[in-house]
Amino acid sequence: MMGRRFRACVTLLGLLGAFGLGAPAMAARFAILVGNNEGQGGDAHLRFAESDTVRLAELLTRLGGFSSGKTVVLLARTAGELQSALAEVADRLRATPGDHLVLVYYSGHADAQALHLGASSFPLGQLRETVSALPAAIRVLILDACQAGVLTRPKGGRPGPGFEIDLAKDEATKGLAILAASSGSEMAQESDQLHASVFTHYLEVGLSGLADRNRDGNVSLGEVFDYTADHTLAATMGTTTGPQHPTFRLDLNGRDDLILTRPGLAGTGYGHLRLDVPGWYFVRRADGTIAAETISRGDDILALEPGPYEVTRREHDELDVATLSVGDGTAAVISQTASHPVAFGRMVRKGQGPEAAYALAISTAVRTPLEDLGLSAGAVLAARADLRPVSFELRLGLGRAQQTSEHLSSTTWDLSAAAAVLRAIDVGAVTRHSSLTCAFGAEVGLSYLTQTLDDGSQRGSFNPYLGPVALAELTIGRRFFLRLDLGVPIYALRVQTAATTTGTDWRPAFASALGAGTSF
Amino acid sequence: MKGQAVLFGLLIAGAGASCGRGVVPGATYDQPLLSFSGTINPTGGLGQAQHPIVGLLWTDPLQRSADVTMPARWLQSTVDAAADTFTVDIFRPPPPEAVVDLADPSGKLLQRLAMAEIVIVDDSDGDGGFLVKGPRATISGSERYLAGSANVLTYVESPFSSPQINSPLTLPAQIGYALVNYNCQGQLSAGTNPVNPQKVEMILQPSQDFPDVRTCRASHGP
């Protein structure tokens, strides 16, 4: 929604060249990026404001034409140091007149009046005036901050009136764009899963190429705002903190299609990941953090820092994982990369698949003797539903035990039905051919024992049981698995205690089963 | 505490939910239910026997069903022909078909019991058992009766509901095995009395085909 409004605002005056990477020397790019994990007294500690800032600076330097000499990164600094940095940039701009671009980024605490740079404050009004006064043709101010928040690691701050950018439409603001991570009194959120602020994460991903809507290899300010706004809203829609709507105010004097990055360019020190197969992608760095998440039609190119990545692609109810390496200046192509299928249950537990996965398995089973009735051998048929937090399994078993002692022989059939609840743990990564899942839980069941003695007499009894169970499943491919069951069922066993009387005794046993199954 | 309460509740519910005739544990009959021993009179009568064994011949006191022999694995016996003594260990209740119902004229069940003659058989084929046929428990095959006891082995599965009612066949209120002596006065029984399990007396069989050694309550299958 916001993106469409943004796009409606733009007018094309063909000034791209003046601010592109290939721009004349007179059009330089300056950036001040400020990150501060600490706020004032009541502000919660932020985890990712400073790391977001460092990563964005690296990305802008590599892909955006912001040279390292003209890029200032301020981490955990005070308001005074920010003021000094702004003044220094202003001096440098005045010294080299031209159609320069200045980008100021802030990630940290704020309230309706000021940025919270640790214990110090930088009034928003002063920030607006200072940035507006910078002697550049275009000034871009990006604020990833919010009012307050507690849940889902929101960026903290004191509750207050809405965080609206009060930007008067006067001459001083010509050529000024302001992007804010949230609107009104919303909270800007950090994500443990992303290891980043939600807004900045999508800003970076968009600048890395996924925002390149027209596939021209460049990401414009309009494109990246649309992308960031849409994805930030989508990612925060289901959070307990509530949806986060990025907002903007801009007056770019027709320079709205300003190119911020050129992810398609070679020689930037980045490599490329070509998402040439349609699907829903998760791209993870080696440390497990999410580098990108996108739904691709099969024509996206993502610029990435060189290094190893795990790429998960989901399409319908299938999930594939590939491990690949992105090299400096090289392109990794999904269709040319070996991938490994991920089992359905693992998909569900990772939250990357359907709500539930189902499995059927058949196993040969043995159980230690109950009351010296002999080792029971038979088969178990299991049907399981894998949900994200737990799995439920129904088990039907049939076993036969034979016992021969000096004075008694008997054959005992055991027909059982049980329900188990399991907590599954996916062990290790998905390898080329297989993956291992362990599960622990408890089962409760009912066993009907029919014993035939050597004199031909028969006796039958219902015997409830319960106990802990463990399960190990080795998945082969996407649908098939081998499984090993272990359990310690404790039976409320009907036992003949005298010649003609029967009582109930608690009797433990050890059960195991080895089998195979399929999931769907 | 809550988890323990739930577990306790499950255990109680589980115990309550179990029902039916319980299994017979495999080790149930590892120990004898009854052991007895005694002497054989007159002495020296078993001198020619090849494999003398003690056997039990279950018989219906009301002569409604055929006689049943105790399976060989269900008891163990030793017969010392030289010393004229024997020992018996019984490990199992009687075969189900040997247990008979005694009912009053209205059909109400009064007692479930079994009754066995104690005999010594020459187990010539060495299989530990013997077979009978016919209305008088005629021994079949190559085995032959050597001796029998005037005492009777009884097994009460379900006693009289009222202890005041004494069975003419068994000792009162007695569940399981018992050795009973019928005080025979000719063909009539003048009552019962218990037998010392270490002093069971066998007497040499007048017939090698039929088991009868007692003048009263000699009942065999129809």
HADDOCK unambig.tbl for C-alpha pairs under 7 A between the chains (distance, minus, plus):
assign (segid A and resid 371 and name CA) (segid B and resid 25 and name CA) 4.83 0.50 0.50
assign (segid A and resid 371 and name CA) (segid B and resid 26 and name CA) 6.23 0.50 0.50
assign (segid A and resid 372 and name CA) (segid B and resid 25 and name CA) 5.81 0.50 0.50
assign (segid A and resid 372 and name CA) (segid B and resid 26 and name CA) 4.57 0.50 0.50
assign (segid A and resid 372 and name CA) (segid B and resid 27 and name CA) 6.28 0.50 0.50
assign (segid A and resid 373 and name CA) (segid B and resid 25 and name CA) 6.12 0.50 0.50
assign (segid A and resid 373 and name CA) (segid B and resid 26 and name CA) 5.13 0.50 0.50
assign (segid A and resid 403 and name CA) (segid B and resid 26 and name CA) 6.73 0.50 0.50
assign (segid A and resid 405 and name CA) (segid B and resid 26 and name CA) 6.97 0.50 0.50
assign (segid A and resid 406 and name CA) (segid B and resid 73 and name CA) 6.97 0.50 0.50
assign (segid A and resid 407 and name CA) (segid B and resid 29 and name CA) 6.21 0.50 0.50
assign (segid A and resid 407 and name CA) (segid B and resid 30 and name CA) 6.72 0.50 0.50
assign (segid A and resid 407 and name CA) (segid B and resid 73 and name CA) 5.34 0.50 0.50
assign (segid A and resid 407 and name CA) (segid B and resid 74 and name CA) 5.40 0.50 0.50
assign (segid A and resid 407 and name CA) (segid B and resid 91 and name CA) 6.68 0.50 0.50
assign (segid A and resid 408 and name CA) (segid B and resid 26 and name CA) 6.82 0.50 0.50
assign (segid A and resid 408 and name CA) (segid B and resid 29 and name CA) 6.75 0.50 0.50
assign (segid A and resid 451 and name CA) (segid B and resid 23 and name CA) 6.27 0.50 0.50
assign (segid A and resid 455 and name CA) (segid B and resid 95 and name CA) 6.52 0.50 0.50
assign (segid A and resid 459 and name CA) (segid B and resid 21 and name CA) 5.43 0.50 0.50
assign (segid A and resid 459 and name CA) (segid B and resid 22 and name CA) 6.79 0.50 0.50
assign (segid A and resid 459 and name CA) (segid B and resid 23 and name CA) 6.73 0.50 0.50
assign (segid A and resid 460 and name CA) (segid B and resid 20 and name CA) 5.86 0.50 0.50
assign (segid A and resid 460 and name CA) (segid B and resid 21 and name CA) 5.53 0.50 0.50
assign (segid A and resid 460 and name CA) (segid B and resid 22 and name CA) 6.70 0.50 0.50
assign (segid A and resid 461 and name CA) (segid B and resid 19 and name CA) 5.52 0.50 0.50
assign (segid A and resid 461 and name CA) (segid B and resid 20 and name CA) 4.05 0.50 0.50
assign (segid A and resid 461 and name CA) (segid B and resid 21 and name CA) 5.43 0.50 0.50
assign (segid A and resid 461 and name CA) (segid B and resid 22 and name CA) 5.74 0.50 0.50
assign (segid A and resid 462 and name CA) (segid B and resid 18 and name CA) 5.12 0.50 0.50
assign (segid A and resid 462 and name CA) (segid B and resid 19 and name CA) 5.28 0.50 0.50
assign (segid A and resid 462 and name CA) (segid B and resid 20 and name CA) 6.25 0.50 0.50
assign (segid A and resid 463 and name CA) (segid B and resid 18 and name CA) 4.77 0.50 0.50
assign (segid A and resid 463 and name CA) (segid B and resid 19 and name CA) 6.99 0.50 0.50
assign (segid A and resid 464 and name CA) (segid B and resid 14 and name CA) 5.37 0.50 0.50
assign (segid A and resid 464 and name CA) (segid B and resid 17 and name CA) 6.64 0.50 0.50
assign (segid A and resid 464 and name CA) (segid B and resid 18 and name CA) 6.06 0.50 0.50
assign (segid A and resid 465 and name CA) (segid B and resid 14 and name CA) 6.85 0.50 0.50
assign (segid A and resid 492 and name CA) (segid B and resid 14 and name CA) 5.98 0.50 0.50
assign (segid A and resid 492 and name CA) (segid B and resid 15 and name CA) 5.28 0.50 0.50
assign (segid A and resid 492 and name CA) (segid B and resid 18 and name CA) 6.40 0.50 0.50
assign (segid A and resid 493 and name CA) (segid B and resid 18 and name CA) 6.90 0.50 0.50
assign (segid A and resid 494 and name CA) (segid B and resid 18 and name CA) 6.47 0.50 0.50
assign (segid A and resid 494 and name CA) (segid B and resid 19 and name CA) 6.66 0.50 0.50
assign (segid A and resid 494 and name CA) (segid B and resid 21 and name CA) 6.92 0.50 0.50
assign (segid A and resid 494 and name CA) (segid B and resid 22 and name CA) 4.14 0.50 0.50
assign (segid A and resid 494 and name CA) (segid B and resid 23 and name CA) 6.30 0.50 0.50
assign (segid A and resid 495 and name CA) (segid B and resid 22 and name CA) 4.11 0.50 0.50
assign (segid A and resid 495 and name CA) (segid B and resid 23 and name CA) 4.90 0.50 0.50
assign (segid A and resid 495 and name CA) (segid B and resid 24 and name CA) 6.20 0.50 0.50
assign (segid A and resid 496 and name CA) (segid B and resid 22 and name CA) 5.01 0.50 0.50
assign (segid A and resid 496 and name CA) (segid B and resid 23 and name CA) 5.75 0.50 0.50
assign (segid A and resid 496 and name CA) (segid B and resid 24 and name CA) 5.26 0.50 0.50
assign (segid A and resid 500 and name CA) (segid B and resid 157 and name CA) 6.80 0.50 0.50
assign (segid A and resid 502 and name CA) (segid B and resid 21 and name CA) 6.54 0.50 0.50
assign (segid A and resid 502 and name CA) (segid B and resid 22 and name CA) 5.61 0.50 0.50
assign (segid A and resid 504 and name CA) (segid B and resid 15 and name CA) 6.54 0.50 0.50
